[in-house]
Amino acid sequence: MADMEEDKAATESPLSNGERLVSMLDHIEKRVETLRDHARVLDEEKDVLLGLLHSVQSNKDIDSVSPGEREEIGITFERLLSRCLSVEINISTIRNEQQQQALDKTNQMLRELSLKVHNNVLGCKELVQLYLNACLSEATGPFDQNFQKVLLECTGDDQKKIRKRLQDYLQVVVTSECELQTNSLLVD
C-alpha cells in the first residue's frame, strides 16, 4: 500500500528540472521549425515574384508600346529585379560533401536552364518538363536521366526546392505560351 502512495505522489509531483528543460527544448524546437517554414514561404514568394518579372519581360505586348513606355518599363523591371534579388533568405541544410557537390551541379544545370528560358521561353518547355519529370517519384512522361542522377544525390529538402523551382519555371513557360496564343488570335 505504501508503494501505491509513493507512485501516486511521484505522478502528481511537479516536473523535475530535467523534464522541464526537455519540455522547454521541445517547445523551442517547434518554434525553430516554424521559423524555418516561414523563411521557406518567403523564399518561395521571392521565386514567384522573379517568375512574374520574367513573364512581364517576355510578354509580347512589350513590342506594341511606345519607345518611351518601353524604356520606362525596362527601368522599372530592372529596379524591381535588383530589389528582389537583393533579398537573400538562407535556410541552411546540413549536407555531406557528395550532397553538396550534387547540389552545386544541379544548381549549375538550373542556371543554364534559366538562361535558356530567358532567351527562348517557348523553346524550353520540353526541357523544363523533362527536368520536372525527373523530380517526380512517378514520372508522367520522359525525363532527363542525367539530371535525375544528379538530383537523387541531393538531400530530400534540396530535391523539394528544386522541384518547386522547376514547377515555377514551367508555369512561366505555360503562361507565356498562353499569352502568345492570345496575342496571335488578336492579330488574326
TIRO-2110 file (N, C-alpha, C; in Angstrom, 1 decimal):
// TIRO-2110
0.8, -1.2, 0.0, N, 1, A
0.0, 0.0, 0.0, CA, 1, A
0.9, 1.2, 0.0, C, 1, A
2.0, 1.2, 0.7, N, 2, A
2.9, 2.3, 0.7, CA, 2, A
3.4, 2.6, -0.7, C, 2, A
3.7, 1.5, -1.4, N, 3, A
4.2, 1.7, -2.8, CA, 3, A
3.2, 2.4, -3.7, C, 3, A
1.9, 2.1, -3.5, N, 4, A
0.9, 2.8, -4.3, CA, 4, A
0.9, 4.3, -4.0, C, 4, A
1.0, 4.6, -2.7, N, 5, A
1.0, 6.1, -2.3, CA, 5, A
2.3, 6.8, -2.9, C, 5, A
3.4, 6.1, -2.9, N, 6, A
4.6, 6.7, -3.4, CA, 6, A
4.5, 6.9, -4.9, C, 6, A
3.9, 5.9, -5.7, N, 7, A
3.7, 6.1, -7.1, CA, 7, A
2.8, 7.2, -7.4, C, 7, A
1.7, 7.4, -6.6, N, 8, A
0.7, 8.4, -6.8, CA, 8, A
1.4, 9.8, -6.5, C, 8, A
2.2, 9.9, -5.5, N, 9, A
2.9, 11.1, -5.2, CA, 9, A
3.9, 11.5, -6.3, C, 9, A
4.6, 10.5, -6.9, N, 10, A
5.5, 10.7, -7.9, CA, 10, A
4.8, 11.3, -9.2, C, 10, A
3.7, 10.7, -9.5, N, 11, A
3.0, 11.2, -10.7, CA, 11, A
2.3, 12.6, -10.5, C, 11, A
2.0, 12.9, -9.3, N, 12, A
1.4, 14.2, -9.0, CA, 12, A
2.4, 15.3, -8.8, C, 12, A
3.6, 14.9, -8.5, N, 13, A
4.7, 16.0, -8.2, CA, 13, A
5.0, 16.8, -9.5, C, 13, A
5.4, 18.0, -9.3, N, 14, A
5.8, 18.8, -10.5, CA, 14, A
6.9, 18.2, -11.3, C, 14, A
7.1, 18.7, -12.5, N, 15, A
8.1, 18.1, -13.3, CA, 15, A
9.5, 18.3, -12.7, C, 15, A
10.4, 17.4, -12.9, N, 16, A
11.7, 17.5, -12.4, CA, 16, A
12.4, 18.6, -13.3, C, 16, A
13.6, 19.1, -12.8, N, 17, A
14.3, 20.1, -13.6, CA, 17, A
14.7, 19.6, -15.0, C, 17, A
15.1, 18.3, -15.0, N, 18, A
15.4, 17.7, -16.3, CA, 18, A
14.2, 17.7, -17.3, C, 18, A
13.1, 17.3, -16.7, N, 19, A
11.9, 17.2, -17.5, CA, 19, A
11.4, 18.6, -18.0, C, 19, A
11.6, 19.6, -17.2, N, 20, A
11.2, 21.0, -17.5, CA, 20, A
12.1, 21.4, -18.7, C, 20, A
13.4, 21.2, -18.6, N, 21, A
14.4, 21.6, -19.6, CA, 21, A
14.1, 20.9, -20.9, C, 21, A
13.8, 19.6, -20.9, N, 22, A
13.4, 18.9, -22.1, CA, 22, A
12.2, 19.4, -22.7, C, 22, A
11.2, 19.8, -21.9, N, 23, A
10.0, 20.4, -22.4, CA, 23, A
10.2, 21.7, -23.0, C, 23, A
11.1, 22.5, -22.4, N, 24, A
11.5, 23.8, -23.0, CA, 24, A
12.1, 23.6, -24.3, C, 24, A
13.1, 22.7, -24.4, N, 25, A
13.8, 22.4, -25.7, CA, 25, A
12.8, 21.9, -26.8, C, 25, A
11.8, 21.1, -26.4, N, 26, A
10.8, 20.7, -27.3, CA, 26, A
10.0, 21.8, -27.9, C, 26, A
9.7, 22.8, -27.0, N, 27, A
8.9, 24.0, -27.4, CA, 27, A
9.8, 24.8, -28.3, C, 27, A
11.1, 25.0, -28.0, N, 28, A
12.0, 25.8, -28.8, CA, 28, A
12.1, 25.1, -30.2, C, 28, A
12.2, 23.8, -30.2, N, 29, A
12.4, 23.1, -31.5, CA, 29, A
11.2, 23.3, -32.4, C, 29, A
10.0, 23.3, -31.8, N, 30, A
8.8, 23.6, -32.6, CA, 30, A
8.8, 25.0, -33.2, C, 30, A
9.3, 26.0, -32.4, N, 31, A
9.4, 27.4, -32.9, CA, 31, A
10.5, 27.5, -33.9, C, 31, A
11.6, 26.8, -33.8, N, 32, A
12.6, 26.8, -34.8, CA, 32, A
12.1, 26.3, -36.1, C, 32, A
11.3, 25.2, -36.1, N, 33, A
10.7, 24.6, -37.3, CA, 33, A
9.7, 25.6, -37.9, C, 33, A
9.0, 26.3, -37.1, N, 34, A
8.0, 27.3, -37.6, CA, 34, A
8.8, 28.4, -38.3, C, 34, A
9.9, 28.9, -37.7, N, 35, A
10.7, 29.9, -38.3, CA, 35, A
11.3, 29.5, -39.6, C, 35, A
11.8, 28.2, -39.7, N, 36, A
12.3, 27.7, -41.0, CA, 36, A
11.2, 27.6, -42.0, C, 36, A
10.0, 27.2, -41.6, N, 37, A
8.8, 27.2, -42.5, CA, 37, A
8.5, 28.5, -43.1, C, 37, A
8.5, 29.5, -42.2, N, 38, A
8.2, 30.9, -42.6, CA, 38, A
9.2, 31.4, -43.6, C, 38, A
10.5, 31.1, -43.3, N, 39, A
11.6, 31.5, -44.2, CA, 39, A
11.4, 30.8, -45.6, C, 39, A
11.0, 29.5, -45.6, N, 40, A
10.7, 28.8, -46.9, CA, 40, A
9.6, 29.5, -47.7, C, 40, A
8.6, 29.9, -47.0, N, 41, A
7.5, 30.6, -47.6, CA, 41, A
7.9, 31.9, -48.2, C, 41, A
8.8, 32.7, -47.5, N, 42, A
9.3, 33.9, -48.1, CA, 42, A
10.2, 33.6, -49.3, C, 42, A
11.0, 32.6, -49.2, N, 43, A
11.8, 32.2, -50.3, CA, 43, A
11.0, 31.8, -51.6, C, 43, A
9.9, 31.1, -51.3, N, 44, A
9.0, 30.8, -52.4, CA, 44, A
8.4, 32.0, -53.0, C, 44, A
8.0, 33.0, -52.2, N, 45, A
7.4, 34.2, -52.7, CA, 45, A
8.4, 35.0, -53.5, C, 45, A
9.7, 34.9, -53.1, N, 46, A
10.7, 35.6, -54.0, CA, 46, A
10.7, 34.9, -55.3, C, 46, A
10.7, 33.6, -55.4, N, 47, A
10.7, 32.8, -56.6, CA, 47, A
9.5, 33.2, -57.5, C, 47, A
8.3, 33.3, -56.9, N, 48, A
7.1, 33.7, -57.6, CA, 48, A
7.3, 35.1, -58.2, C, 48, A
7.8, 36.0, -57.4, N, 49, A
8.0, 37.4, -57.9, CA, 49, A
9.0, 37.4, -59.1, C, 49, A
10.0, 36.6, -59.0, N, 50, A
11.0, 36.6, -60.1, CA, 50, A
10.4, 36.0, -61.3, C, 50, A
9.5, 35.0, -61.1, N, 51, A
8.8, 34.4, -62.3, CA, 51, A
7.9, 35.4, -62.9, C, 51, A
7.2, 36.2, -62.1, N, 52, A
6.3, 37.2, -62.6, CA, 52, A
7.1, 38.3, -63.4, C, 52, A
8.2, 38.6, -62.9, N, 53, A
9.0, 39.6, -63.5, CA, 53, A
9.5, 39.1, -64.9, C, 53, A
9.9, 37.9, -65.0, N, 54, A
10.3, 37.3, -66.2, CA, 54, A
9.2, 37.2, -67.2, C, 54, A
8.0, 36.9, -66.7, N, 55, A
6.8, 36.8, -67.6, CA, 55, A
6.5, 38.2, -68.2, C, 55, A
6.7, 39.2, -67.4, N, 56, A
6.4, 40.6, -67.9, CA, 56, A
7.5, 40.9, -68.9, C, 56, A
8.7, 40.5, -68.7, N, 57, A
9.8, 40.8, -69.6, CA, 57, A
9.6, 40.1, -71.0, C, 57, A
9.0, 38.9, -70.9, N, 58, A
8.9, 38.1, -72.1, CA, 58, A
7.5, 38.3, -72.8, C, 58, A
6.7, 39.2, -72.2, N, 59, A
5.3, 39.4, -72.7, CA, 59, A
5.5, 40.1, -74.1, C, 59, A
4.7, 39.6, -75.0, N, 60, A
4.8, 40.1, -76.4, CA, 60, A
4.2, 41.5, -76.5, C, 60, A
3.4, 41.9, -75.5, N, 61, A
2.8, 43.3, -75.6, CA, 61, A
3.8, 44.4, -75.5, C, 61, A
5.0, 44.0, -75.0, N, 62, A
6.1, 45.0, -74.9, CA, 62, A
6.4, 45.6, -76.3, C, 62, A
6.2, 44.8, -77.3, N, 63, A
6.6, 45.2, -78.7, CA, 63, A
5.6, 46.3, -79.2, C, 63, A
4.4, 46.3, -78.6, N, 64, A
3.4, 47.3, -79.1, CA, 64, A
3.4, 48.6, -78.3, C, 64, A
4.2, 48.8, -77.3, N, 65, A
4.2, 50.0, -76.6, CA, 65, A
5.2, 51.0, -77.2, C, 65, A
5.1, 52.2, -76.9, N, 66, A
6.0, 53.2, -77.5, CA, 66, A
7.4, 53.1, -76.9, C, 66, A
8.4, 53.6, -77.6, N, 67, A
9.7, 53.5, -77.1, CA, 67, A
9.9, 54.1, -75.7, C, 67, A
9.2, 55.2, -75.5, N, 68, A
9.3, 55.8, -74.1, CA, 68, A
8.7, 54.9, -73.1, C, 68, A
7.6, 54.3, -73.4, N, 69, A
7.0, 53.4, -72.4, CA, 69, A
7.8, 52.2, -72.2, C, 69, A
8.4, 51.7, -73.3, N, 70, A
9.3, 50.5, -73.2, CA, 70, A
10.5, 50.8, -72.4, C, 70, A
11.0, 52.0, -72.5, N, 71, A
12.2, 52.4, -71.7, CA, 71, A
11.8, 52.5, -70.2, C, 71, A
10.6, 53.1, -69.9, N, 72, A
10.2, 53.2, -68.5, CA, 72, A
9.9, 51.8, -68.0, C, 72, A
9.3, 50.9, -68.8, N, 73, A
9.0, 49.5, -68.3, CA, 73, A
10.4, 48.8, -68.0, C, 73, A
11.3, 49.0, -68.9, N, 74, A
12.6, 48.4, -68.7, CA, 74, A
13.3, 48.8, -67.5, C, 74, A
13.2, 50.1, -67.2, N, 75, A
13.9, 50.7, -66.0, CA, 75, A
13.2, 50.2, -64.7, C, 75, A
11.8, 50.1, -64.8, N, 76, A
11.1, 49.6, -63.6, CA, 76, A
11.4, 48.1, -63.4, C, 76, A
11.4, 47.4, -64.5, N, 77, A
11.8, 45.9, -64.5, CA, 77, A
13.1, 45.7, -63.8, C, 77, A
14.1, 46.5, -64.3, N, 78, A
15.5, 46.3, -63.7, CA, 78, A
15.5, 46.7, -62.2, C, 78, A
14.8, 47.7, -61.8, N, 79, A
14.8, 48.2, -60.4, CA, 79, A
14.1, 47.1, -59.6, C, 79, A
13.0, 46.6, -60.0, N, 80, A
12.3, 45.5, -59.3, CA, 80, A
13.1, 44.2, -59.2, C, 80, A
13.7, 43.9, -60.3, N, 81, A
14.6, 42.7, -60.3, CA, 81, A
15.7, 42.8, -59.4, C, 81, A
16.4, 44.0, -59.4, N, 82, A
17.5, 44.2, -58.5, CA, 82, A
17.1, 44.1, -57.0, C, 82, A
15.9, 44.8, -56.7, N, 83, A
15.4, 44.8, -55.3, CA, 83, A
15.0, 43.3, -54.9, C, 83, A
14.4, 42.6, -55.8, N, 84, A
14.0, 41.2, -55.5, CA, 84, A
15.2, 40.3, -55.2, C, 84, A
16.2, 40.5, -56.1, N, 85, A
17.4, 39.7, -56.0, CA, 85, A
18.3, 40.1, -54.8, C, 85, A
18.1, 41.3, -54.2, N, 86, A
18.8, 41.7, -53.1, CA, 86, A
18.3, 41.1, -51.8, C, 86, A
17.2, 40.5, -51.8, N, 87, A
16.6, 39.8, -50.7, CA, 87, A
17.2, 38.4, -50.7, C, 87, A
18.0, 38.1, -49.6, N, 88, A
18.6, 36.8, -49.5, CA, 88, A
18.1, 36.1, -48.3, C, 88, A
17.5, 34.9, -48.5, N, 89, A
17.0, 34.1, -47.5, CA, 89, A
17.8, 32.8, -47.5, C, 89, A
18.4, 32.6, -46.3, N, 90, A
19.3, 31.4, -46.3, CA, 90, A
18.9, 30.4, -45.2, C, 90, A
18.4, 29.3, -45.6, N, 91, A
18.0, 28.3, -44.7, CA, 91, A
19.0, 27.1, -45.0, C, 91, A
19.9, 27.0, -44.1, N, 92, A
21.0, 26.0, -44.2, CA, 92, A
20.5, 24.6, -44.0, C, 92, A
20.9, 23.8, -44.9, N, 93, A
20.6, 22.3, -44.8, CA, 93, A
22.0, 21.6, -44.7, C, 93, A
22.0, 20.8, -43.7, N, 94, A
23.3, 20.1, -43.4, CA, 94, A
23.4, 19.0, -44.5, C, 94, A
24.6, 19.1, -45.2, N, 95, A
24.9, 18.2, -46.3, CA, 95, A
26.3, 17.6, -46.2, C, 95, A
26.4, 16.4, -46.7, N, 96, A
27.8, 15.8, -46.7, CA, 96, A
28.4, 16.3, -48.0, C, 96, A
29.7, 16.0, -48.3, N, 97, A
30.4, 16.5, -49.4, CA, 97, A
29.7, 16.1, -50.7, C, 97, A
29.3, 14.8, -50.8, N, 98, A
28.7, 14.3, -52.0, CA, 98, A
27.4, 15.1, -52.3, C, 98, A
26.6, 15.3, -51.3, N, 99, A
25.3, 16.0, -51.4, CA, 99, A
25.6, 17.5, -51.9, C, 99, A
26.6, 18.1, -51.3, N, 100, A
26.9, 19.5, -51.7, CA, 100, A
27.4, 19.6, -53.2, C, 100, A
28.2, 18.6, -53.6, N, 101, A
28.6, 18.6, -55.0, CA, 101, A
27.4, 18.4, -55.9, C, 101, A
26.5, 17.5, -55.5, N, 102, A
25.3, 17.2, -56.3, CA, 102, A
24.4, 18.5, -56.4, C, 102, A
24.3, 19.2, -55.3, N, 103, A
23.5, 20.4, -55.3, CA, 103, A
24.2, 21.5, -56.2, C, 103, A
25.5, 21.6, -56.1, N, 104, A
26.2, 22.6, -56.9, CA, 104, A
26.0, 22.3, -58.4, C, 104, A
26.1, 21.0, -58.8, N, 105, A
25.9, 20.6, -60.2, CA, 105, A
24.4, 20.8, -60.6, C, 105, A
23.5, 20.5, -59.7, N, 106, A
22.1, 20.7, -60.1, CA, 106, A
21.8, 22.2, -60.2, C, 106, A
22.3, 23.0, -59.4, N, 107, A
22.1, 24.5, -59.5, CA, 107, A
22.8, 25.0, -60.8, C, 107, A
23.9, 24.5, -61.2, N, 108, A
24.5, 24.9, -62.5, CA, 108, A
23.6, 24.5, -63.6, C, 108, A
23.0, 23.3, -63.6, N, 109, A
22.1, 22.9, -64.6, CA, 109, A
20.9, 23.8, -64.7, C, 109, A
20.4, 24.2, -63.5, N, 110, A
19.2, 25.0, -63.4, CA, 110, A
19.5, 26.5, -63.9, C, 110, A
20.7, 26.9, -63.6, N, 111, A
21.1, 28.3, -64.1, CA, 111, A
21.2, 28.2, -65.7, C, 111, A
21.7, 27.2, -66.2, N, 112, A
21.7, 27.0, -67.7, CA, 112, A
20.3, 27.0, -68.2, C, 112, A
19.4, 26.2, -67.5, N, 113, A
18.1, 26.2, -68.0, CA, 113, A
17.4, 27.5, -67.9, C, 113, A
17.7, 28.3, -66.8, N, 114, A
17.1, 29.6, -66.6, CA, 114, A
17.5, 30.5, -67.8, C, 114, A
18.8, 30.5, -68.2, N, 115, A
19.2, 31.3, -69.3, CA, 115, A
18.5, 30.9, -70.6, C, 115, A
18.3, 29.6, -70.8, N, 116, A
17.6, 29.1, -72.0, CA, 116, A
16.2, 29.6, -72.0, C, 116, A
15.5, 29.5, -70.8, N, 117, A
14.2, 30.0, -70.6, CA, 117, A
14.1, 31.5, -70.9, C, 117, A
15.1, 32.2, -70.4, N, 118, A
15.1, 33.7, -70.5, CA, 118, A
15.2, 34.1, -72.0, C, 118, A
16.1, 33.3, -72.7, N, 119, A
16.3, 33.7, -74.1, CA, 119, A
15.2, 33.1, -75.1, C, 119, A
14.6, 32.0, -74.7, N, 120, A
13.6, 31.4, -75.6, CA, 120, A
12.6, 30.7, -74.7, C, 120, A
11.6, 31.4, -74.2, N, 121, A
10.7, 30.9, -73.2, CA, 121, A
10.0, 29.7, -73.8, C, 121, A
9.4, 29.8, -75.0, N, 122, A
8.6, 28.7, -75.6, CA, 122, A
9.4, 27.5, -76.0, C, 122, A
10.7, 27.7, -76.5, N, 123, A
11.5, 26.7, -76.9, CA, 123, A
12.0, 25.8, -75.8, C, 123, A
11.9, 26.1, -74.6, N, 124, A
12.4, 25.4, -73.5, CA, 124, A
11.4, 24.6, -72.7, C, 124, A
10.1, 24.6, -73.1, N, 125, A
9.1, 23.9, -72.4, CA, 125, A
9.4, 22.5, -72.3, C, 125, A
9.8, 21.8, -73.3, N, 126, A
10.1, 20.4, -73.3, CA, 126, A
11.2, 20.1, -72.3, C, 126, A
12.3, 20.9, -72.3, N, 127, A
13.4, 20.6, -71.4, CA, 127, A
13.0, 20.9, -70.0, C, 127, A
12.2, 21.9, -69.7, N, 128, A
11.7, 22.1, -68.3, CA, 128, A
10.9, 20.9, -67.9, C, 128, A
10.0, 20.4, -68.8, N, 129, A
9.2, 19.3, -68.4, CA, 129, A
10.0, 18.0, -68.2, C, 129, A
11.1, 17.8, -69.0, N, 130, A
12.0, 16.7, -68.8, CA, 130, A
12.7, 16.7, -67.4, C, 130, A
13.1, 17.9, -67.0, N, 131, A
13.7, 18.1, -65.7, CA, 131, A
12.7, 17.9, -64.6, C, 131, A
11.5, 18.5, -64.7, N, 132, A
10.5, 18.3, -63.7, CA, 132, A
10.1, 16.8, -63.6, C, 132, A
9.9, 16.1, -64.7, N, 133, A
9.6, 14.7, -64.6, CA, 133, A
10.7, 13.9, -63.9, C, 133, A
11.9, 14.4, -63.9, N, 134, A
13.0, 13.7, -63.2, CA, 134, A
12.9, 13.8, -61.7, C, 134, A
12.1, 14.9, -61.3, N, 135, A
11.9, 15.1, -59.9, CA, 135, A
10.8, 14.3, -59.3, C, 135, A
9.9, 13.8, -60.1, N, 136, A
8.7, 13.1, -59.6, CA, 136, A
9.0, 11.6, -59.3, C, 136, A
8.4, 11.1, -58.2, N, 137, A
8.6, 9.7, -57.9, CA, 137, A
8.0, 8.8, -59.0, C, 137, A
6.9, 9.3, -59.6, N, 138, A
6.2, 8.6, -60.7, CA, 138, A
6.1, 9.5, -61.8, C, 138, A
7.1, 9.5, -62.7, N, 139, A
7.2, 10.4, -63.8, CA, 139, A
6.0, 10.2, -64.7, C, 139, A
5.4, 11.4, -65.2, N, 140, A
4.3, 11.3, -66.1, CA, 140, A
4.7, 11.3, -67.5, C, 140, A
5.9, 11.2, -67.8, N, 141, A
6.4, 11.2, -69.2, CA, 141, A
7.9, 11.0, -69.2, C, 141, A
8.6, 11.3, -70.3, N, 142, A
10.0, 11.1, -70.3, CA, 142, A
10.7, 12.1, -69.4, C, 142, A
11.9, 11.7, -69.0, N, 143, A
12.7, 12.6, -68.1, CA, 143, A
14.1, 12.6, -68.5, C, 143, A
14.9, 13.6, -68.0, N, 144, A
16.3, 13.7, -68.3, CA, 144, A
17.0, 12.8, -67.3, C, 144, A
17.7, 11.8, -67.7, N, 145, A
18.3, 10.8, -66.8, CA, 145, A
19.5, 11.4, -66.2, C, 145, A
20.3, 12.3, -66.9, N, 146, A
21.5, 12.9, -66.3, CA, 146, A
21.1, 13.8, -65.1, C, 146, A
20.0, 14.6, -65.3, N, 147, A
19.5, 15.5, -64.3, CA, 147, A
19.0, 14.7, -63.1, C, 147, A
18.3, 13.6, -63.4, N, 148, A
17.8, 12.8, -62.3, CA, 148, A
18.9, 12.1, -61.5, C, 148, A
19.9, 11.7, -62.2, N, 149, A
21.1, 11.1, -61.5, CA, 149, A
21.7, 12.0, -60.5, C, 149, A
21.9, 13.3, -60.9, N, 150, A
22.5, 14.3, -60.0, CA, 150, A
21.5, 14.6, -58.9, C, 150, A
20.2, 14.8, -59.3, N, 151, A
19.2, 15.2, -58.3, CA, 151, A
19.1, 14.2, -57.2, C, 151, A
19.1, 12.9, -57.5, N, 152, A
19.0, 11.9, -56.5, CA, 152, A
20.1, 11.9, -55.4, C, 152, A
21.2, 12.5, -55.7, N, 153, A
22.3, 12.6, -54.8, CA, 153, A
22.1, 13.8, -53.8, C, 153, A
21.1, 14.6, -54.1, N, 154, A
20.8, 15.8, -53.2, CA, 154, A
20.0, 15.3, -52.0, C, 154, A
20.0, 16.2, -51.0, N, 155, A
19.1, 15.9, -49.8, CA, 155, A
17.7, 16.0, -50.2, C, 155, A
16.8, 15.4, -49.4, N, 156, A
15.4, 15.5, -49.6, CA, 156, A
14.9, 16.9, -49.7, C, 156, A
15.3, 17.8, -48.7, N, 157, A
14.9, 19.2, -48.8, CA, 157, A
15.3, 19.9, -50.1, C, 157, A
16.5, 19.6, -50.5, N, 158, A
17.0, 20.2, -51.7, CA, 158, A
16.2, 19.7, -52.9, C, 158, A
15.8, 18.4, -52.9, N, 159, A
15.0, 17.9, -54.0, CA, 159, A
13.7, 18.6, -54.1, C, 159, A
13.1, 18.9, -52.9, N, 160, A
11.8, 19.5, -52.9, CA, 160, A
11.9, 21.0, -53.4, C, 160, A
13.0, 21.7, -53.0, N, 161, A
13.2, 23.0, -53.5, CA, 161, A
13.4, 23.1, -55.0, C, 161, A
14.1, 22.1, -55.5, N, 162, A
14.4, 22.1, -57.0, CA, 162, A
13.1, 21.8, -57.7, C, 162, A
12.3, 20.8, -57.2, N, 163, A
11.1, 20.5, -57.9, CA, 163, A
10.2, 21.8, -57.9, C, 163, A
10.1, 22.5, -56.8, N, 164, A
9.3, 23.7, -56.8, CA, 164, A
9.8, 24.8, -57.8, C, 164, A
11.1, 24.9, -57.9, N, 165, A
11.7, 25.9, -58.9, CA, 165, A
11.3, 25.5, -60.3, C, 165, A
11.4, 24.2, -60.6, N, 166, A
11.0, 23.7, -61.9, CA, 166, A
9.5, 23.9, -62.2, C, 166, A
8.7, 23.7, -61.2, N, 167, A
7.3, 23.9, -61.3, CA, 167, A
7.0, 25.4, -61.7, C, 167, A
7.8, 26.3, -61.0, N, 168, A
7.6, 27.7, -61.3, CA, 168, A
8.1, 28.1, -62.7, C, 168, A
9.2, 27.5, -63.1, N, 169, A
9.7, 27.7, -64.5, CA, 169, A
8.6, 27.2, -65.5, C, 169, A
8.1, 26.1, -65.2, N, 170, A
7.1, 25.6, -66.2, CA, 170, A
5.9, 26.5, -66.2, C, 170, A
5.5, 27.0, -65.1, N, 171, A
4.3, 27.9, -65.0, CA, 171, A
4.6, 29.2, -65.8, C, 171, A
5.8, 29.7, -65.8, N, 172, A
6.2, 30.9, -66.6, CA, 172, A
6.1, 30.5, -68.1, C, 172, A
6.6, 29.4, -68.4, N, 173, A
6.5, 28.9, -69.8, CA, 173, A
5.1, 28.8, -70.3, C, 173, A
4.3, 28.1, -69.5, N, 174, A
2.9, 27.9, -69.9, CA, 174, A
2.1, 29.3, -70.0, C, 174, A
2.4, 30.2, -69.0, N, 175, A
1.8, 31.5, -69.1, CA, 175, A
2.2, 32.2, -70.3, C, 175, A
3.5, 32.2, -70.6, N, 176, A
4.0, 32.9, -71.8, CA, 176, A
3.4, 32.3, -73.1, C, 176, A
3.2, 31.0, -73.1, N, 177, A
2.6, 30.3, -74.2, CA, 177, A
1.2, 30.7, -74.4, C, 177, A
0.4, 30.8, -73.3, N, 178, A
-1.0, 31.2, -73.4, CA, 178, A
-1.1, 32.7, -73.9, C, 178, A
-0.2, 33.5, -73.4, N, 179, A
-0.2, 34.9, -73.8, CA, 179, A
0.1, 35.0, -75.3, C, 179, A
1.1, 34.2, -75.8, N, 180, A
1.4, 34.3, -77.2, CA, 180, A
0.2, 33.8, -78.1, C, 180, A
-0.4, 32.7, -77.6, N, 181, A
-1.6, 32.3, -78.4, CA, 181, A
-2.7, 33.3, -78.4, C, 181, A
-2.9, 34.0, -77.2, N, 182, A
-4.0, 35.0, -77.2, CA, 182, A
-3.6, 36.1, -78.1, C, 182, A
-2.3, 36.6, -78.1, N, 183, A
-1.9, 37.7, -78.9, CA, 183, A
-2.0, 37.3, -80.4, C, 183, A
-1.7, 36.0, -80.8, N, 184, A
-1.8, 35.6, -82.2, CA, 184, A
-3.2, 35.6, -82.6, C, 184, A
-4.2, 35.3, -81.7, N, 185, A
-5.6, 35.3, -82.0, CA, 185, A
-6.1, 36.7, -82.3, C, 185, A
-5.5, 37.6, -81.5, N, 186, A
-5.9, 39.0, -81.7, CA, 186, A
-5.4, 39.6, -83.0, C, 186, A
-4.2, 39.2, -83.4, N, 187, A
-3.6, 39.7, -84.6, CA, 187, A
-4.4, 39.2, -85.8, C, 187, A
-4.8, 38.0, -85.8, N, 188, A
-5.6, 37.4, -87.0, CA, 188, A
-6.8, 38.1, -87.2, C, 188, A
END
